[in-house]
Amino acid sequence: MRPVQSSTTIEEIEGVSDFIQKLDKITLPNQLVSALEDPLLRIYLILRNDDLPNHRIDDWLSLFFDAQVQIEQSREKPSKTLVEILGKSLSYAHHAKVLPTPVQTFLGIFLENWNGKHHLDLILGLLAYLNMNSYQELQGSILQKLELALLDDSVESGAALLKYYTSLTKQWTAILLSLPDPHPQNLAGVNSSLALLTDRASLLSLSLLVTYTPTQTTISTILNYHETLAFAISHAVTQPSIRILTPFSEIVYLLIFHNPTLATLSRLCSILAIYKRTFEAAMSKGSAGAIHEYPRDYVNHFNGFLMDICNLLWRSRAFNTSDTNALGCLISPAMWPSLHTYLDALMPPHVLATTFSLSHNISLSALSTSSFRSLEDRAVAEGNLLRTRHAGPVTQKSLEALAIDGGIRFGWADYRLEVLNWLGDRGVGGVGELMFCTMKHLMGMKPAGVR
């Protein structure tokens, strides 16, 4: 009779099934630091959830980094040995979702002499797993040093820093979502850390927009960050540790006017739609969102630039300030005469109020015309005789004239709805998503492209 094996080592494991069967019989190796590179041992330590092995790993790392501090200060670039251990530490952090304390302590010292270029991806990858301590402490020990080393007055360095803030926001969001309901006295701390990081990243985003001529890559980096933040705040209704942190209104307007591509417009509108739905859930009576209180001015300001966007795209009332909460896109009325003069001089002349509407917006006008032509094609395919077709752009008056001249009969409201659905069917649903959750007469309708 074969004796029953009482224990086994990681090296003796032969696949996933064997690992599961022998999970309670595995003995730890003497050199636990091998967990930095052994994926199976990492998984075992995570499942075991025992502080002692982690302390042993931390002790080894502390000894290693203490010895490296003096060595690295006299070198122009990191040694091969250091890079190797940091790389293994990154692999460990990626799976454990936590950065070993000795690594974080060492990086705080390392950043003081780092040139911001050597092994950039490795350093930023490690720092993305910073423990969610007091933001003020992290700012002094890590973040300020990182900014000083990385930023060099180029748009590339600013974009790299914003990508890092995006990664850190993802990590902190995951931490917050995994927390049990924290005690009320601890809420201020975690809320403050994420809020201060958001302010820093938002200021950097604004700087990238106003200091440089942003490329589409830079714009996408800014939107990536705000999409990450929007995902975080979408949990604010049910998660006490997360509050709704609105984007800077200046960033919203600059993205709309400064780089008006279809992708930018659609992604921005999708982000704002998440905020709109989250605010509505948080402010509704009896909602679990009552765990947070939001000042009326704070909510009204957000509603203000929502109204501005609706006035631009949907209501043909660009820069209007008479609507409730409307901010007029923060454009001074003193600018209006100059804008009118410029638009009047164009051939054909343009009207300021409608220049950014679905039919005239630089990102949407051609697509809006295409959507209407598809309506005409459908009418012909169904046997309708059209004596004339619309040349575009479509307006309320032109639709009335088209019907009189023997073209397709279609109402202004139906046309705009058709444009939103036509865009959604082609994977560009952001504008429709925002309109459907903001405009009262559209609420309750299901946007095209949403399953």
For each residue, the residues with C-beta under 8 A, 3 or more apart:
1:
2:
3:
4:
5: 8 25
6: 25
7: 25 26 27
8: 5 12 13 22 25 26 27
9: 12 13 26 27 29
10: 13 26 29 38 40 41 44
11:
12: 8 9
13: 8 9 10 18 19 22 26 40
14: 18
15: 18 19
16: 19 20
17: 20 21
18: 13 14 15 21 22
19: 13 15 16 22 23 40 43 44
20: 16 17 23
21: 17 18
22: 8 13 18 19 25 26
23: 19 20 26 44 47
24:
25: 5 6 7 8 22
26: 7 8 9 10 13 22 23 44
27: 7 8 9
28: 32 53
29: 9 10 32 34 41
30:
31: 34
32: 28 29 35 41 53 56 57 60
33: 36 57 60 61
34: 29 31 37 38 41
35: 32 38 41 42 45 53 57 92
36: 33 57 85 88 89 91 92
37: 34 88 91
38: 10 34 35 41 42
39: 42 43 95
40: 10 13 19 43 44
41: 10 29 32 34 35 38 44 45
42: 35 38 39 45 46 92 95 96
43: 19 39 40 46 47 95
44: 10 19 23 26 40 41 47 48
45: 35 41 42 48 50 53 54 96
46: 42 43 49 95 96
47: 23 43 44
48: 44 45 53
49: 46
50: 45 53 54
51: 54 55
52: 55 56
53: 28 32 35 45 48 50 56 57
54: 45 50 51 57 58 100
55: 51 52 58 59
56: 32 52 53 59 60
57: 32 33 35 36 53 54 60 61 100
58: 54 55 61 62 100 101 102
59: 55 56 62 63
60: 32 33 56 57 63 64
61: 33 57 58 64 65 85 89 100 102 103
62: 58 59 65 66 102 105
63: 59 60 66 67
64: 60 61 67 68 85 102
65: 61 62 68 69 102 103 105 106
66: 62 63 69
67: 63 64 70 71
68: 64 65 71 72 79 81 82 106
69: 65 66 72 73 106 109
70: 67 73 74
71: 67 68 74 75 79
72: 68 69 75 78 79 82 110 113
73: 69 70 113
74: 70 71
75: 71 72 78 79
76:
77: 115 118
78: 72 75 82 83 86 110 118 119
79: 68 71 72 75 82 83
80: 83 84
81: 68 84 85
82: 68 72 78 79 85 86
83: 78 79 80 86 87 119 122
84: 80 81 87 88
85: 36 61 64 81 82 88 89
86: 78 82 83 89 90 103 119 122 123 126
87: 83 84 90 91 122
88: 36 37 84 85 91 92
89: 36 61 85 86 92 93 99 100 103 126
90: 86 87 93 94 122 125 126
91: 36 37 87 88 94 95
92: 35 36 42 88 89 95 96 100
93: 89 90 96 97 98 99 100 103 126 129
94: 90 91 97 125 129
95: 39 42 43 46 91 92
96: 42 45 46 92 93
97: 93 94 129 171 174 175
98: 93 129 131
99: 89 93 103 104 126 127 129 130 131
100: 54 57 58 61 89 92 93 103 104
101: 58 104 105 131
102: 58 61 62 64 65 105 106
103: 61 65 86 89 93 99 100 106 107 126
104: 99 100 101 107 108 130 131 142
105: 62 65 101 102 108 109
106: 65 68 69 102 103 109 110
107: 103 104 110 111 123 126 127 142
108: 104 105 111 112 141 142 145
109: 69 105 106 112
110: 72 78 106 107 113 114 123
111: 107 108 114 123 142 145 146 149
112: 108 109 145
113: 72 73 110
114: 110 111 118 123 149
115: 77 118 149
116: 120 149 150 151 152 157
117: 120
118: 77 78 114 115
119: 78 83 86 122 123
120: 116 117 123 124 150 160
121: 124 125
122: 83 86 87 90 119 125 126
123: 86 107 110 111 114 119 120 126 127
124: 120 121 127 128 160 163 164 167
125: 90 94 121 122 128 167
126: 86 89 90 93 99 103 107 122 123 129
127: 99 107 123 124 130 142 146 164 168
128: 124 125 164 167 168 170 171
129: 93 94 97 98 99 126 171
130: 99 104 127 133 138 142 168 171
131: 98 99 101 104
132: 172 175 176 190 193
133: 130 137 138 193
134: 137 138 189 193
135: 138 139 192 193 196 197
136: 139 140 196
137: 133 134 140 141
138: 130 133 134 135 141 142 143 193
139: 135 136 142 143 144 196
140: 136 137 144
141: 108 137 138 145
142: 104 107 108 111 127 130 138 139 145 146
143: 138 139 146 147 200
144: 139 140 147 148
145: 108 111 112 141 142 148 149
146: 111 127 142 143 149 150 161 164
147: 143 144 150 151 161
148: 144 145 151
149: 111 114 115 116 145 146
150: 116 120 146 147 157 160 161
151: 116 147 148 157 158 161
152: 116 157
153: 157
154: 157 158
155: 158 159 208 211 212 214 215 218
156: 159 160
157: 116 150 151 152 153 154 160 161
158: 151 154 155 161 162 204 207 208 211 212
159: 155 156 162 163 208 217 218 221
160: 120 124 150 156 157 163 164
161: 146 147 150 151 157 158 164 165 204
162: 158 159 165 166 201 204 205 208 221 222 225
163: 124 159 160 166 167 221 224 225
164: 124 127 128 146 160 161 167 168
165: 161 162 168 169 197 200 201 204 225
166: 162 163 169 170 201 221 224 225 228
167: 124 125 128 163 164 170 171
168: 127 128 130 164 165 171 172 197
169: 165 166 172 173 194 197 198 201 225 228 229 232
170: 128 166 167 173 174 228
171: 97 128 129 130 167 168 174 175
172: 132 168 169 175 176 193 194 197
173: 169 170 176 177 194 228 231 232 235 242
174: 97 170 171 177 178
175: 97 132 171 172 178 179
176: 132 172 173 179 190 194 232 235 239 241 242
177: 173 174 235 239 242
178: 174 175
179: 175 176 182 190 241
180:
181: 240
182: 179 186 187 190 240 241
183: 186 187
184: 187
185: 188
186: 182 183 189 190
187: 182 183 184 190 191 240 241
188: 185 191 192
189: 134 186 192 193
190: 132 176 179 182 186 187 193 194 241
191: 187 188 194 195 241 242 243
192: 135 188 189 195 196
193: 132 133 134 135 138 172 189 190 196 197
194: 169 172 173 176 190 191 197 198 232 242 243 245
195: 191 192 198 199 243 245
196: 135 136 139 192 193 199 200
197: 135 165 168 169 172 193 194 200 201
198: 169 194 195 201 202 229 245
199: 195 196 202 203
200: 143 165 196 197 203 204
201: 162 165 166 169 197 198 204 205 225 229
202: 198 199 205 206 247 248 251
203: 199 200 206 207
204: 158 161 162 165 200 201 207 208
205: 162 201 202 208 209 222 225 226 248 251
206: 202 203 209 210 248 250 251 254
207: 158 203 204 210 211
208: 155 158 159 162 204 205 211 212 214 218 221 222
209: 205 206 212 214 222 251 254 255 258
210: 206 207 254
211: 155 158 207 208
212: 155 158 208 209 218
213:
214: 155 208 209 218 219 222 258 259
215: 155 218 219
216: 219 220 259 261 263 264
217: 159 220 221
218: 155 159 208 212 214 215 221 222
219: 214 215 216 222 223 255 259 261 264
220: 216 217 223 224 263
221: 159 162 163 166 208 217 218 224 225
222: 162 205 208 209 214 218 219 225 226 251 255
223: 219 220 226 227 255 264 267 268 271
224: 163 166 220 221 227 228
225: 162 163 165 166 169 201 205 221 222 228 229
226: 205 222 223 229 230 247 251 268 271
227: 223 224 230 231 267 270 271
228: 166 169 170 173 224 225 231 232
229: 169 198 201 225 226 232 233 245 247
230: 226 227 233 234 271 274 275
231: 173 227 228 234 235 274
232: 169 173 176 194 228 229 235 242
233: 229 230 236 242 243 244 245 274 275 278
234: 230 231 274 277 278
235: 173 176 177 231 232 238 239 242
236: 233 239 242 243 244 278 282 289 292
237: 278 281 282 287 288 289
238: 235 288 289
239: 176 177 235 236 242
240: 181 182 187 291 292
241: 176 179 182 187 190 191
242: 173 176 177 191 194 232 233 235 236 239
243: 191 194 195 233 236 292
244: 233 236 275 278 279 282 292 294
245: 194 195 198 229 233
246: 275 298 301 302
247: 202 226 229 251 252 271 275
248: 202 205 206 251 252
249: 252 253 301 304 305 327 330
250: 206 253 254 330
251: 202 205 206 209 222 226 247 248 254 255
252: 247 248 249 255 256 268 272 305 309
253: 249 250 256 257 305 308 329 330
254: 206 209 210 250 251 257 258 259
255: 209 219 222 223 251 252 258 259 264 268
256: 252 253 260 265 268 309 312 329
257: 253 254 260 329
258: 209 214 254 255
259: 214 216 219 254 255 264
260: 256 257 264 265 361 362 363
261: 216 219 264 265 363
262: 265 266 363 364 367 428
263: 216 220 266 267 428
264: 216 219 223 255 259 260 261 267 268 363
265: 256 260 261 262 268 269 361 363 364 430 431
266: 262 263 269 270 423 428 429 430 431
267: 223 227 263 264 270 271 430
268: 223 226 252 255 256 264 265 271 272 430
269: 265 266 272 273 309 430 431 433 434
270: 227 266 267 273 274 429 430 433 434
271: 223 226 227 230 247 267 268 274 275
272: 252 268 269 275 276 305 306 309 434
273: 269 270 276 277 430 433 434 437 438
274: 230 231 233 234 270 271 277 278
275: 230 233 244 246 247 271 272 278 279 302
276: 272 273 279 280 306 434 437 438
277: 234 273 274 280 281 437
278: 233 234 236 237 244 274 275 281 282
279: 244 275 276 282 283 294 299 302
280: 276 277 283 284 437
281: 237 277 278 284 287 289
282: 236 237 244 278 279 287 289 292 294
283: 279 280 287 289 294 299
284: 280 281 287 289
285:
286: 290
287: 237 281 282 283 284 290
288: 237 238 291
289: 236 237 238 281 282 283 284 292
290: 286 287 293
291: 240 288
292: 236 240 243 244 282 289
293: 290
294: 244 279 282 283 298 299
295: 298 299
296: 299 300
297: 300 301
298: 246 294 295 301 302
299: 279 283 294 295 296 302 303
300: 296 297 303 304 325
301: 246 249 297 298 304 305 325 327
302: 246 275 279 298 299 305 306
303: 299 300 306 307 324 325
304: 249 300 301 307 308 325 326 327
305: 249 252 253 272 301 302 308 309 327 329
306: 272 276 302 303 309 310 434 438
307: 303 304 310 311 323 324 325 326 327
308: 253 304 305 311 312 319 326 327 328 329
309: 252 256 269 272 305 306 312 313 434
310: 306 307 313 314 315 434 435 438 439
311: 307 308 314 315 316 317 318 319 320 323 326
312: 256 308 309 318 329 356 357 361
313: 309 310 356 357 358 361 364 431 435
314: 310 311 357 358 416 435 439
315: 310 311 320
316: 311 353 354 357
317: 311 320 323 353
318: 311 312 329 352 353 354 355 356 357
319: 308 311 328 329 331 336 352 353
320: 311 315 317 323 326 328 353
321: 326 327 328 333
322: 326
323: 307 311 317 320 326
324: 303 307
325: 300 301 303 304 307
326: 304 307 308 311 320 321 322 323
327: 249 301 304 305 307 308 321 330
328: 308 319 320 321 331 333
329: 253 256 257 305 308 312 318 319
330: 249 250 253 327
331: 319 328 335 336
332: 335
333: 321 328 336
334: 337
335: 331 332 338 339
336: 319 331 333 339 340 352
337: 334 340 341
338: 335 341 342
339: 335 336 342 343 352
340: 336 337 343 344 352
341: 337 338 344 345
342: 338 339 345 346
343: 339 340 346 349 350 351 352 355
344: 340 341 349 350
345: 341 342 349
346: 342 343 349 350
347:
348:
349: 343 344 345 346
350: 343 344 346 354 355 360
351: 343 354 355
352: 318 319 336 339 340 343 355
353: 316 317 318 319 320
354: 316 318 350 351 357 359 360 395
355: 318 343 350 351 352 360 361
356: 312 313 318 360 361
357: 312 313 314 316 318 354 360 361
358: 313 314 361 364 365 368 416 419 431
359: 354 364 365 368 369 392 393 394 395
360: 350 354 355 356 357 365 393
361: 260 265 312 313 355 356 357 358 364 365 368
362: 260 365
363: 260 261 262 264 265
364: 262 265 313 358 359 361 367 368 419 423 431
365: 358 359 360 361 362 368 369 392 393
366: 369 370
367: 262 364 370 371 419 422 423 428
368: 358 359 361 364 365 371 372 392 393 394 419
369: 359 365 366 372 373 390 392 393 394
370: 366 367 373 374 422
371: 367 368 374 375 418 419 422 423
372: 368 369 375 376 390 392 394 410 415 418 419
373: 369 370 376 377 389 390 392
374: 370 371 377 378 422
375: 371 372 378 379 408 410 418
376: 372 373 379 380 386 389 390 407 408
377: 373 374 380 381
378: 374 375 381 382
379: 375 376 382 384 386 408
380: 376 377 383 384 386
381: 377 378
382: 378 379
383: 380
384: 379 380 408
385:
386: 376 379 380 389 406 407 408
387: 405 406 407
388: 402 405 406 407
389: 373 376 386 407 408
390: 369 372 373 376 394 398 399 402 407 408
391:
392: 359 365 368 369 372 373
393: 359 360 365 368 369 398
394: 359 368 369 372 390 398 399 415
395: 354 359 398 399
396: 399 400 412
397: 400 401
398: 390 393 394 395 401 402
399: 390 394 395 396 402 403 410 411 412 415
400: 396 397 403 404
401: 397 398 404 405
402: 388 390 398 399 405 407 408 409 410
403: 399 400 407 408 409 410
404: 400 401
405: 387 388 401 402
406: 386 387 388
407: 376 386 387 388 389 390 402 403
408: 375 376 379 384 386 389 390 402 403
409: 402 403
410: 372 375 399 402 403 414 415 418
411: 399 414 415
412: 396 399 415 416
413: 416 417
414: 410 411 417 418
415: 372 394 399 410 411 412 418 419
416: 314 358 412 413 419 420
417: 413 414 420 421 442 445
418: 371 372 375 410 414 415 421 422
419: 358 364 367 368 371 372 415 416 422 423
420: 416 417 423 424 431 432 435 436 447 448
421: 417 418 424 425 432 447 448
422: 367 370 371 374 418 419 425 426 448
423: 266 364 367 371 419 420 426 428 429 431 432 448
424: 420 421 427 428 429 432 433 447 448 449 450
425: 421 422 448 449
426: 422 423 449
427: 424 449
428: 262 263 266 367 423 424 431
429: 266 270 423 424 432 433 447 448 449 450
430: 265 266 267 268 269 270 273 433 434
431: 265 266 269 313 358 364 420 423 428 434 435
432: 420 421 423 424 429 435 436 447 448 449
433: 269 270 273 424 429 430 436 437 447 450
434: 269 270 272 273 276 306 309 310 430 431 437 438
435: 310 313 314 420 431 432 438 439 442
436: 420 432 433 439 442 443 445 446 447
437: 273 276 277 280 433 434 443
438: 273 276 306 310 434 435 442
439: 310 314 435 436 442 443
440: 443
441:
442: 417 435 436 438 439 445
443: 436 437 439 440
444:
445: 417 436 442
446: 436 450
447: 420 421 424 429 432 433 436 450
448: 420 421 422 423 424 425 429 432
449: 424 425 426 427 429 432
450: 424 429 433 446 447
451:
